Amino acid sequence: MMGVGSYGYPAPATNMNTGARGGYDAPDGVEIWGRYDQDYAKILSKEALQFVVELQREFRNRIKYALECRKEAKRRYNEGGLPGFDPATKFIREGDWVCAPVPKAVADRRVEITGPVERKMVINALNSGAKVFMADFEDALSPSWENLIRGQVNLKDAVDGSITFHDKARNRVYKLNDHNIAKLFVRPRGWHLPEAHILIDGEPATGCLVDFGLYFYHNYAAFRRTQGEGSGPFFYLPKMEHSREAKIWNCVFKKAEKMVGIERGSIRATVLIETLPAVFQMDEILYELRDHSVGLNCGRWDYIFSYVKTFQAHPDRLLPDRVLVGMNQHFMRSYSDLLIRTCHRRGVHAMGGMAAQIPIRDDPVANEAALDLVRKDKLREVKAGHDGTWAAHPGLIPACMEIFTNNMGHNTPNQIQTMRREDASSITEEDLLQRPRGVRTLEGLRLNTRVGIQYLAAWLTGAGSVPLYNLMEDAATAEISRVQNWQWIKYGVELDGDGLGVRVGKELFGRVVEDEMERIEREVGKDKFKKGMYKEACKMFTRQCTAQTLDDFLTLDAYNHIVLHHPKASSRL
């Protein structure tokens, strides 16, 4: 019989030997359950896997403890508690320490582009004119075996400069420019996500250690030579809730550096502040990573998701329509301002948020209106003191670059020394927790449902970055849709913004789901609707929105549906 592993995935049959499986040459204690491919075998070499194994064995218990601490914090919030600054670490917040100096190679980060580790995307992003490309194994990627390991192949080819892509439909070959290539940052998955295709000592590996370990092992030397000017590699770290999680990453970095023989502090990382608890830990997070930090980033869409999740048991903290929860809300502006002040006080970058708009090629008027929104958002960021910003599409890079350069100057790489934002020292816990203002409408419920189902349908078929209604949606915006629907249904909120006065319940939500599925079918066409996974996504999304207990992450449940073991389990028995 097949057993069940610690994450609920099939465990190996007990009569099977561990080690090499499906053609991969794996170290003792490692089983590879993903499809064999010769290109993948170059990534999943015995030496590279051993590197990951050593990280997994040293840090897995600390990771499990950190995740248990998250559960304990969640219990406190669900019992009425509020997140806040920790009195025990006041000495860190009030101390005069600074992080290690920013490496010259990444001093100028005024515009960064983000996207999945898909081959054509990697080339276009590195050629986009942005200062940095954040290659994403996290929210912009559906973590299938093929996407993850092919992504590692793509990044290895990008770092060594050999990457090309032949678009047969357009009969066009893509390759890297000869100069002005964006600096590469890599974002691994969060601590909570397992890698069910790689088992180490009988349990799924930690996803982020697989992402980090394979990329670092294969690329650190070439990266430092070609991109890092003697430093690096560079990373983005997602979904942290507490400085103890940053401390684990710091130890991972130190061990990796020691294992390959490069100087301590070579690896540098920017942490996304995208959970509500983390905003009260920004000094502490930087302190734990002070030898390896290059700043913090406002991950504002996940931050909104986290606000709902943190206050899931607080009916007095219900969000208005998600389109109304922007940087003009006091709690969002306070978070951004405090992040800038914290980073600059510690000598590192304070990165702004994502512009999710994508060019509207068939409507020049609408396209210009969208670009105007982007320009206003970026002007707000640079005037507030941010050192750079994010864009989801290469078409936005010129507009973002123009705004930041006009306000910072060509020769000023950042605002770390010039925009100290001491005025933000007065920001309080109350500022960071202030209730969002605005109305709730039936159209808000409909939009959440339409976006959530379509995103999940795409994710289940392998796409993690999905253009919907002229915005590039990733897992963060789908999460907002899900948790807001759940919140409104659970507490029966009144739709007070459109004069209807009705309350949201399961019956109303059921009718909305039916209407929106019909609309999706009309918009995408019957053929695509039939071939896609819209019905499966609808069932999953509906179940999560109407569950008695809110799931922590949409993607944890959905991950079960994209795990594909090779050979088929029946052939192993």
Summary of the structure (lengths in Angstrom):
residues: 573
radius of gyration: 23.0
end to end distance: 7.0
largest distance: 66.6
contacts: 1946
relative contact order: 0.12
helix: 49%
strand: 13%
